[in-house]
Amino acid sequence: LVSEGASSGRVAALTPHGLLECPTQAGAVEPELEVEHEDEDMGAADVGAHGLLRGAYDLYAGGQEERSADVASRAFERFGAAGVLTGVERCTMELLDSPGLTGARWRGVDDSVATRHLLFDKAADLQQWLGFLSVCGIWTRLGCLPGTVRAQQKACEACERVASSSRLRELDDCAPKVFEAAIRRTLQEAAAAAGAGDEAKNGDDPSEARRYYGSVGSCERLLASLVDYPRSLPLGSCDVTDAVLFANAAVAAFLEAALERRSQVISAFPALLPPSKPASKPQCLSVSSPPPRAIGSDWLLSPVVLGALDQLRRANLEVIPAASMTQGLPLLDAQALRILESLHDLCRTTLRVGYASTGDLHVDSMAALRRPVLQHLAMAEETALGQSRGAQRALSLAEQFEDIEAVVALAAKDDMARLDEHLRSSPTFRTEALMYFLRVAELRPLFFRAVRLLEIPRAQVDDLLRPYPELLWILHVHSLGQDAPRPDWDRVLSKVNNQAVAAAHGERHSSAKRDAFAALAAIAQRAGAAQTCSRSADVAESACLGRLQRVCLRFSAQEPATSSSSGGCKRSSPPDQPPASAEEILRRLAGCIRIALPVVHAEGADGRLCTDVAQLVRLVERELEEARVDVAHFLGTRANALEETPAGVISALQLLWAEVAMAEEASWREVLDAHEGISRDALVSSLGFARMARWSEEEAEGAPKSAALEPLCEAFPDLRPLAPALRLSVCRGSSSAMQPPGGCGAQAASVGNLLFAAPAAAAFR
């Protein structure tokens, strides 16, 4: 407590901003400052707080810091922290956008002199405003009030905008005509956006330069006009190259001035801006940029700025000469290098701005900014230097701002030694790079190269490959030497088979992957001495379902309208859809088998199709029996084939049999007209209905229950004329007509178990 007489005293409190003096008695303060009357819709509290803050700031600027602190305290007492916060924001914007060049004093003064003086005054006033807010304890009293951090960032942003505008003002002297046209266009676009029409001007109206530099709250809008300047010139002329270089320098200087001013504000007022938060991922490269000390506003990442930067980079790509054009032309080659270096500086500044605004190299917003910047720079390097020299500038920026994917992709293409060094020196980078190798199919050989070169522990390799079980078998096979004994091969192949079986059963998102795993299991079983277990048999069924699902996809666009008993048929999804269940495939197949069977027969692959369909029918019936459903009981119910009920499934089975028979109606009529004998038996055995009915996994197994002719003909009357011929397919006996000639019955029985290896292997490839 510091005594100041009998009537008053002060308490000094230690805060992050220094010592904060708080008066203990308000009776000795100066008379109230006059508060200007503003629009009533602004709110009385806001207007009053704003007026007191301006009065306190004027006292502070006049060197009366104690009186200034007293008036600021009175603002908090009268209007509360929320009112003061609103007043702070209003005062900041007023200092930023105040014209300052009105009156007779500035009449007749050259615009270059007036605008320079104006920006200098704005910078000084804002610097003093920040000092007032800090010294008088405004930020301390606001504390953790919502919106305080935003107001602090806005105050710093105002200083940055003035600094960037001052840098543009310096460049204005170098190219006055360019800036004159750009400022005019910017003001016209702003007036059009605000809905203001062109008004007649008198001699007292400020010039366009004074209007722009006097209100720099949207100074970034000028960048778009500067970027369009090179496009206004004839393409191919030297003026276009110079214009692009000038635009690159102007935009980069604009951004650099803002970053430099932010650094100065942080040094002068360390507690003004919020500090950087811990990064979402630790930095993994020694050459990475250090994190920013504090985080300002994101005005440099506004759509206006990002759009201008993107257009400017594309303009560079349009004008840069290709390496094939510069051979033997030193001046043109030097021009390409100048554009490339200028673009490199612009890209580095852009990434610095992104990092200073986000504070984290690995957040989505930074990644979205970094990706096109590096892509454009790499394209420019390949254009100017050729692919043989690589994109070294883009690679350096990717390392500096930790775009792991870009580092891996560029280094793998142009500098493997550099990539190997990063892999050895940084375990974090090594893990990220190995994961990226696996995500990109073209880079997967580098994964196995890195595993051998760096001797990655097997446990880590297994963890990395867990999401990619289709690649794990490669390590098992590569672990065998060229002269490995047969028992070692059998052991490895058994492990590959077990992993493929487990992966096939666990795949729920891609039918193509499920089929590949099934094919791999089949290859491992036939290459080694793997014992066929129940799960391996299930994989064979999965392979069968995968082939039928591809048939449905192939012929889905040609599905005809089905009979009324089917109630319609679902169409298939796009290729590589999730694996479908047996019941889903059954319904889809019933809608397209009538078209598919003749086409596949003409291709000579109808045997495989009939075998798969027969296996599907028995699989569905087995599932119904395991659910204790009496298939024979539901054969005459005539339920809708789309119903998700046992009766609907059985109706779909009957529909499938009927569609197979009707697909070969002409051939069945030939059977009716043929005489009993070997020729008729051979014709019957070649038809799809007979192949499906006679196929069995076990020798004593009879025809499927859903193929019973009486309920089938009752549900589908069109089959009645064909019933005598169809009966030859489902009735097994001692007649030669019941078995295909030459042991075809045994051959058909073995097809389902032995011949799926070739098409499955083709699917895996």
Secondary structure, 3 states (H helix, E strand, C coil): CEECCCCCEEEEEEECCEEEEEECCHHHCCCCCCCCCCCHHHCHHHHHHHHHHHHHHHHHHCCCHHHHHHHHHHHHHHHHHHHHHHHHHHHHHHHHHCCCCCCHHHCCCCHHHHHHHHHHHHHHHHHHHHHHHHHCCHHHHHCCCCCHHHHHHHHHHHHHHHHHHHHHHHHHHHCHHHHHHHHHHHHHHHHHHHCCCCCCCCCCCCCHHHHHHHCCCCCCHHHHHHHHCHHHCCCCCHHHHHHHHHHHHHHHHHHHHHHHHHHHHHHHCCCCCCECCCCCCCCCCCCCCCCCCECCCCHHHCHHHHHHHHHHHHHHHHHCCCHHHHCCCHHHHHHHHHHHHHHHHHHHHHHHHHHHHHCCCCCHHHHHHHHHHHHHHHHHHHHHHCHHHCCHHHHHHHHHCCCHHHHHHHHHHHCHHHHHHHHHHCHHHHHHHHHHHHHCHHHHHHHHHHHHHHCCCHHHHHHHHCCCHHHHHHHHHHCCCCCCCHHHHHHHHHHHHHHHHHHHHHCCCCHHHHHHHHHHHHHHHHHCCCCCCHHHHHHHHHHHHHHHHHHHHHHHHHCCCCCCCCCCCCCCCCCCCCCCCHHHHHHHHHHHHHHHHHHHHHCCCHHHHHHHHHHHHHHHHHHHHHCCCCCHHHCCCCCCCCCCCHHHHHHHHHHHHHHHHHHCHHHHHHHHHCCCCHHHHHHHHHCHHHHHHHCCCCCCCCCCHHHCHHHHHHHCHHHHHHHHHHHHHHCCCCCHHHCCCCCHHHHHHHHHHHCCHHHHHHHHC
